[in-house]
Amino acid sequence: MKYLKVIPDGNTDTDKLQEVLLNIKGVKVVETVDEENPESELKKAFNKSKEQLKKGEYENIVNDIFDILINPKTK
């Protein structure tokens, strides 16, 4: 899978930017990552896990959380 990393300047409305990018054909997911707040990644994983539990995607939950715990993003 290929990824595209976009780094906005400090005063960019990231929610609006996400909205714009999701309207582009071929864009499947847009995710905001706050590198200054690493616990936000874990929080996102737990929030995502709620939806995965509803769908019965138990293996995905474990993989996502362990990936964040084992391979934390560092500056």
C-alpha positions in Angstrom: 0.0 0.0 0.0 1.3 3.5 -0.8 0.8 6.5 1.5 0.9 10.2 0.9 2.0 12.4 3.7 0.7 16.0 3.8 2.1 18.4 6.4 0.0 21.5 6.8 1.3 24.8 8.2 0.4 25.8 11.7 -2.8 27.7 10.9 -4.5 25.2 8.5 -7.9 23.9 9.4 -7.1 20.2 9.2 -10.8 19.1 9.4 -11.5 21.2 6.3 -8.4 19.8 4.6 -9.6 16.2 5.4 -12.9 17.0 3.9 -11.4 18.3 0.6 -9.0 15.4 0.3 -11.8 12.8 0.8 -13.6 14.4 -2.2 -10.7 13.5 -4.5 -11.3 10.3 -6.6 -9.0 7.5 -5.4 -8.6 8.8 -1.8 -9.9 6.1 0.5 -8.9 7.4 4.0 -7.6 10.7 5.4 -6.2 10.6 8.9 -4.9 13.4 11.1 -1.8 12.5 13.2 -0.6 14.8 15.9 3.1 13.9 16.4 3.3 16.3 19.3 0.7 14.3 21.2 1.5 10.6 20.9 -1.3 9.4 23.1 -3.7 10.7 20.5 -2.7 7.8 18.2 -3.7 5.3 20.9 -6.9 7.2 21.6 -7.8 7.0 17.9 -7.1 3.3 17.9 -9.4 2.7 20.8 -12.1 4.8 19.2 -11.7 2.9 15.9 -11.9 -0.3 17.9 -15.4 0.5 19.0 -16.5 0.4 15.4 -14.5 -2.8 14.7 -16.1 -4.5 17.7 -19.6 -3.8 16.2 -18.5 -5.4 13.0 -16.8 -8.4 14.7 -13.3 -7.4 13.4 -11.5 -8.6 16.5 -8.2 -9.5 14.9 -7.9 -6.0 13.4 -8.4 -4.4 16.8 -5.6 -6.3 18.3 -3.3 -5.6 15.4 -4.0 -1.9 15.4 -3.4 -1.4 19.1 -0.3 -3.6 19.3 1.2 -1.8 16.2 0.8 1.5 18.0 2.2 0.2 21.3 5.2 -1.7 19.7 6.0 0.8 16.9 5.3 4.3 18.4 5.9 7.2 16.1 8.8 9.3 17.3 10.0 12.8 16.3 
